[in-house]
């Protein structure tokens, strides 16, 4: 196996690992409210979401093309890879960007923060490209129009739409007994949550497809900038579906119980709002953060229901995580590229891959100290990520993600 082929294989494995973390990190975007209201049992919810993420991954490639064409400047005007012109191994740049994205995903999952997997990935790629090429290695116009502006406006718009929708729903159903009303909306939530999962597949699975396509272009085995190899589609769809099925219970708990004590009408309003925003962005090829949209929608339902209590402290911590996600992942991506480049070639990539594995195992073991699973994800929120541990929860709760 040649050095370049070895690095390509590591990049593909790392990209699919990122896709897997994206799946369990973002399951809550689709299913947190349905789990919190009891519309779906936790395991049923993540299983349904996994299937629909798998299907959704095949519905569009517009976001994948955004990642492969509008973020990193890997092609010259005549279509030749910049790496061939400047002597910089493009595969190492892609690998370093993925490391930055994965480490940020795992760190925010550990603390139960619904941060953006999309921005973690894009930030990692930007950081590694700057470290390699300088600021000219990034297509800033594409980053601003397809990433930065949607990040600013999407959660605000989602919150406003969800707030209005929630207010309208409660006004229409004011004379219906709460028990009868909630029962009907729980059925509605199954449909709306399913739509969000389908939308998530059309958006987030595409990002890893775009990264692998970037690597293939850098390696020289793929030249098209308007399509994605079928095996890449299949592999990414399966990876994100598998991650979704794992559950990501820590983030689900924060979204479902930490922001707003949510009722079924609010849940359905939040989910339909999120689905509409995500599907629209996928159609337009915008690398939208589904986490930002889902969180904005949930906050909006809290503002739209009279008497609802929004935990602004939790929301504030989320916003801080959102703001620092892209630069933090960029710093990690840049450092990873520098270290890989310093060691050199396949050896550098191999060493950083081992470091990534060690860091991932360390964070997983740390998470076991306050395990959150399908058994305690709906426990009352008492100001922290995990409910107070008792003998009963220690014996009943498996070490799930």
ABEGO torsion letter per residue (X at the ends): XBAAAAAAAAAAAAAAAAAAAAAAAAAAAAAAAAAAAGABBAAAAAAAAAAAAAAAAAABAAAAAAAAAAABBABBAAGBBAAAAAGBBAAAAAAAAAAAAAAAAAAAAAAGBBBBAAAAAAAAAAAAAAAAAEAAABBAAAAAAAAAAAAAAAAAAAAAAAAAAAAAAAAAAAABBAAAAAAAAAAAAAAAAAAAAAAAAAAAAAAAAAAAAAAAAAAGABABAABBBAAAAAAAAAAAAAAAAAGGAAAAAAAAAAABBBBAAAAAAAAAAAAAAAAAAAAAGBBBBAAAAAAAAAAAAAAABBGBBBBAAAAAAAAAAAAAAAAAAAAAAAAAAAAAAAAEEAAAAAAAAAAAAAAAAAAAAAAAABBBBAAAAABBBAGBABBBBBAAAAAABBBBX
